Amino acid sequence: MQELRALIFDVDGTLADTERDGHRVAFNQAFAEARLDWHWSVERYGELLRVTGGKERIRQYLSEDHPEMLADPGIEERIRALHAAKTRHYVRLLEGGSIPLRPGVRRLLDQAEQAGIRLAIATTTTPENVTALLRATLGEDGPWRFEVISAGDVVPEKKPAPDIFTHALEALGLPPEAGLALEDSDNGVRAARGAGLAVVVTTNDYTRDQDFSGALAVLDGFGEPERPARVLAGPPRSGSVVVDVPTLRGWFAARTSG
């Protein structure tokens, strides 16, 4: 039976609820700075989240709301500039302390380190966004708690393609049978499963109604002892649970031995 040797975390929506009050706000600030009359409401941003990657999300928005702009020969440069401005605004929001880790994340990271389980990140967001979040929430040494950070355009295809998880596994030097992905979205589940990884899902407001077929377990969070997470699907148990290393090892062992 393969031992659980690594946890590979998604970032946005998994480590922290960054989308609605982080990335969305930063996109709108970048649009205003560029004197564009675009505004992504909470609902509209939720629709755009079906596309992974910030530049890709802007391009999708244009294709649906301003298709004529895609014929502009300078549109790709403009998209890159808008995304760079968005990243700058997002980092400022992080540095202001307005986006905390989800409940239970710090506890789980500490437990994994104490148990000798290696930590990695596999995300479509930019490396700058990742390091800014980790420093803002875990301190200056936050990024160094993760042995591997696979992020952004380091691979040719973003989620739901498996590339980013495959990249993380190669950097860790591990087979997929030794790792467990922590995700929040259907695209993330498809990417992790495509890379051969087992995956546990912690939903959020934007993703709770998605299809998580293939996930080992689906919960509404990681939970804390005083406020456990609800089990939505997966393990042969119901009710609530605190997601910790023994729990993950149990689910992982049941999956690999079954």
Secondary structure as GFF3:
##gff-version 3
##sequence-region A 1 258
A	DSSP	beta_strand	6	9	.	.	.	ID=ss1
A	DSSP	pi_helix	19	23	.	.	.	ID=ss2
A	DSSP	alpha_helix	24	33	.	.	.	ID=ss3
A	DSSP	alpha_helix	42	48	.	.	.	ID=ss4
A	DSSP	alpha_helix	54	65	.	.	.	ID=ss5
A	DSSP	three_ten_helix	67	71	.	.	.	ID=ss6
A	DSSP	alpha_helix	75	95	.	.	.	ID=ss7
A	DSSP	alpha_helix	105	114	.	.	.	ID=ss8
A	DSSP	beta_strand	118	123	.	.	.	ID=ss9
A	DSSP	alpha_helix	127	138	.	.	.	ID=ss10
A	DSSP	three_ten_helix	142	145	.	.	.	ID=ss11
A	DSSP	beta_strand	148	151	.	.	.	ID=ss12
A	DSSP	three_ten_helix	152	154	.	.	.	ID=ss13
A	DSSP	alpha_helix	163	172	.	.	.	ID=ss14
A	DSSP	three_ten_helix	176	178	.	.	.	ID=ss15
A	DSSP	beta_strand	179	183	.	.	.	ID=ss16
A	DSSP	alpha_helix	186	194	.	.	.	ID=ss17
A	DSSP	beta_strand	198	202	.	.	.	ID=ss18
A	DSSP	beta_strand	217	219	.	.	.	ID=ss19
A	DSSP	beta_strand	229	233	.	.	.	ID=ss20
A	DSSP	beta_strand	240	241	.	.	.	ID=ss21
A	DSSP	alpha_helix	245	257	.	.	.	ID=ss22
###
